[in-house]
Amino acid sequence: MTVRDAKPEDFPELYALDQACFVPGISWSRAELGYFLRYPGNISLVAEDEPGKIAGFAVAGTRRRGGTPQGRLITIDVHPEMRRRRVAHTLLLALEERVRAVGATSMLLEVAIDNLPALQFYARHGFQRSGRIPGYYLNRIDALVMEKTL
């Protein structure tokens, strides 16, 4: 498994992957995904299981929180056929390393309260629940906010 920065030419495949990973309304629109991939300072990584074969991708950003940068995981998408092969693990570790490199001391994320596999994955990686956002997804599914000290 290799991890590299996302390239503009990856966009069609990344968009298709996001649509396959999440239901409409939770998956990103073309405009939203393009925005997150291009936003200055965001980190967009692609995992390949062999050259040219995308197994997954992840996007994170940073923001200032009390003067200290904080990472924010925007998405981790893994091709359904590549799940349970440590793709998300590899991407998350690479993102954590990159946000640490810009001075972030913590990372946060939002996850649907009914997404048990994701909740378990993030808990295994040291994220702890720190809040709840009612109706965050589809105006009816709550999100849990999870944070991790880096």
N, C-alpha and C positions, 0 to 999 in steps of 0.2 A: 504494500500500500504506500503510495506516495501522496504527499500533500503539496499543492502549489497554489499560487495566487490565481483567482479567477481572471479570465480574459474576456474582453467584449464578445468575442466569437463563441464563447460558452453559453451566452444568454438563452438562445432557443432551447437548448437541452436543460438548462437550469430551470427555466420557466416550466417546461413540460414535467420535470421531476417534482417541482413544487405542487403542480396541479395533481399529480399522482399521489402525493403524500398527504394532502389535506383536502377536506371537503370544500366545495364552493362556499365562499363567505369567510372561510378561515384561511384558505390558500390566498396568496398575494395575486393581485391583478398584474398585468404586464407593467403598467406604469409604476405600481408600488415596488415590485421587485427590482425594476430598473433603477428606481430612485435609491433603494438601499444598496444595490451593488455599486453605484457610482458616487454615492455621497462621500464628500471629502472626509478622510479620516476613518471611514469604515474599513473593516478588514473582511475580505471575501475570499474564502478558501475553497478549493476543490480537492476531493480525494479521488484518486484513480487507482483501480485495482490492477490495471495494466495500462500502458501508455495509450492515451486517447479514449479510455473507457471510464466514464465518470460513474463512481459508486455513490457519491454524495457531495453535498456542499454545505457550507455554513457561513453565516454573516454575523459580525459583531460590530458594535460601535463603542465609542467612549464619550462620556460627558463629565463635566465637573460637578462634584458633589462636595460642597464645603471646601473648595480649593483643590481637592485631590481628584484625579481622574478615576472614574469608575467604568468598568466594562459593562456592556449590555448585550446579551446574546439576543439576536434578532430571530435567527432560525437555524436549525440543523435539519437538513433533509437527506434521507438515505433511501436509495433505490430499494423498492420492496424485495427484490431478489438478493440484495446485499445486506439485509438486516441480520443481526446476530453474528456479525463478522468483525466487530469492533471498529466499524467505520465511524460511527458517531463518537465513540471514545477517542479515536485518533484525531478527529476534527476538533473536538472540545479541548483536548490538551494543546493542540496547535494554537487555537484561539486564545487560550489562557496565557500561553507563552507570549503571544504577540501583544495582548493588552497589558501584560506585566511590563513589557519592554517600553511602553509609553508612560509608565508610572502608575498604572492602575493598581489599587490594592484590594479591590473587590470586583465581583461581577454579579449582575442580577439578570433575571429573566422572568417572563410570564409564561405560564403553562395552563392549559385547560384543566379544570378540576376533575374532569372525567377521563383524562388521558393517563390512565394508570401506568402503562409502560414508560412514558416519559417521566412521570413523577418518580417512579422507582429508579430510573436511570440517573436523574439529577441528584436524588438523595444518595445514591451509591458514589457519586462524584463530589460529595461534600456540600451540596446546596441545601440550605435550610429554609423552610417557609418563613416569610417575613411579612406577608400581607395577603389581602384578597381583594379582587376587583370585581364587584357584581356586574354581570351581564357583559363582560369584556368581549366574548366571542359570540357573534350572531345576535347580540342584544339579549341573550338568554343563558349563556353558559359562563359561569364565573371563572376567573383566572386566579391562580395562586401566584403570588410574587415569591420568588426564591432567590436567595443571595448566598454568596460564598466569599470568604476571605481568601485572597490569593497569596 
